[in-house]
Amino acid sequence: MTKRVITKVGDIFSVELINGNKKYFQYIANDLTQLNSDVIRVFKKEYSLNENINYPELLSSEIDFHAHTMINIGVKRNFFHKDGKHDIFPDINNIIFRDTNDSGSKVGEEPIKISYNLVCMED
């Protein structure tokens, strides 16, 4: 029987990297308006597999990026490992995801890799 995965906002997860290190992310919000998925904050610093983490220090470190994902699937497939839980900071009210109207390409055209035609997605 598959183990039921229960995740809550504030949970901290680690991901093992190909180079043998690991990175951390925190589950910071549920986006019910755009992609109906979990929003995570990924921290930039890599750690060794056996390094003990100070959560307040981790959470105040540099943020690499924010992303939408489905955490429960990553946990079930053993990609993400729950390591702890902590209050969310800094404030998440200023996170803005970008969108563009020039994605994709027609047959025979070079696909657009970087869009300079951005539209900010705000509340």
C-alpha positions in Angstrom: 0.0 0.0 0.0 1.3 3.4 -0.9 2.1 5.7 2.0 -0.1 8.7 2.3 1.8 11.9 2.0 0.7 14.8 4.2 2.3 18.2 3.5 1.6 21.5 5.1 2.7 25.0 4.4 6.0 25.6 6.2 7.4 22.1 5.6 11.1 22.0 4.5 12.3 19.4 2.1 15.7 18.4 0.7 16.6 17.2 -2.8 19.7 15.1 -3.5 21.6 16.5 -6.4 23.6 14.5 -9.1 26.9 15.9 -7.7 26.2 14.2 -4.3 25.1 17.4 -2.5 21.6 18.5 -1.6 19.5 21.6 -1.7 16.5 22.7 0.3 13.1 24.1 -0.4 10.2 25.3 1.7 6.5 24.8 0.9 5.3 28.4 1.2 1.8 28.6 -0.4 -1.1 27.0 -2.3 -1.8 28.7 -5.5 -5.5 28.0 -6.2 -5.8 30.8 -8.8 -3.3 29.9 -11.5 -1.9 26.4 -11.6 -3.7 25.0 -8.6 -0.5 23.7 -7.2 2.0 24.0 -4.3 4.4 27.0 -4.4 7.9 26.4 -3.2 10.9 28.6 -2.4 14.2 27.0 -3.3 17.4 28.1 -1.6 20.6 28.7 -3.5 23.2 27.1 -1.3 24.2 23.5 -1.7 25.0 21.4 1.4 26.8 18.1 1.8 24.5 15.1 2.5 25.6 14.7 6.1 25.6 18.4 7.0 23.2 19.5 9.8 21.0 22.4 8.9 20.1 25.4 11.0 16.6 26.3 9.7 16.6 30.0 10.7 19.9 30.4 8.9 18.7 28.4 5.9 15.5 30.5 5.6 17.3 33.8 5.8 19.8 32.7 3.1 19.7 33.6 -0.6 16.6 32.4 -2.6 17.4 30.7 -5.9 13.9 30.7 -7.3 10.2 30.1 -6.6 8.3 27.5 -8.5 5.0 25.6 -8.8 5.2 21.9 -8.2 3.3 18.9 -6.7 5.2 18.1 -3.6 3.2 14.9 -2.7 4.3 13.3 -6.0 7.9 14.2 -5.4 7.8 12.6 -1.9 6.0 9.5 -3.1 8.6 9.0 -5.9 11.4 9.6 -3.3 12.7 12.8 -5.1 11.9 15.1 -2.1 12.6 14.2 1.5 10.8 16.0 4.3 13.3 17.3 6.8 11.4 19.7 9.0 9.0 22.6 9.4 9.5 26.3 10.2 7.6 29.5 10.0 7.7 31.2 6.6 9.8 34.3 6.2 10.5 36.6 4.5 7.0 37.8 3.5 5.5 35.9 0.5 3.1 38.7 -0.5 5.6 40.1 -3.1 6.2 37.0 -5.1 5.3 37.6 -8.8 5.3 34.9 -11.5 5.8 36.0 -15.1 3.9 35.0 -18.2 4.4 35.7 -21.8 2.3 35.9 -25.0 5.1 34.9 -27.4 5.8 31.3 -26.3 6.0 28.4 -28.8 6.9 28.5 -32.5 5.5 27.8 -35.9 6.9 25.0 -38.1 10.3 26.0 -39.4 10.8 28.8 -36.9 13.4 28.8 -34.2 11.7 28.3 -30.8 11.7 31.3 -28.4 14.1 30.5 -25.6 14.0 33.8 -23.7 11.0 36.0 -23.9 11.4 39.8 -23.7 7.6 40.2 -24.0 6.7 39.8 -20.3 3.4 40.2 -18.5 3.5 40.2 -14.7 0.9 38.1 -13.0 -0.4 39.8 -9.9 -3.5 39.6 -7.8 
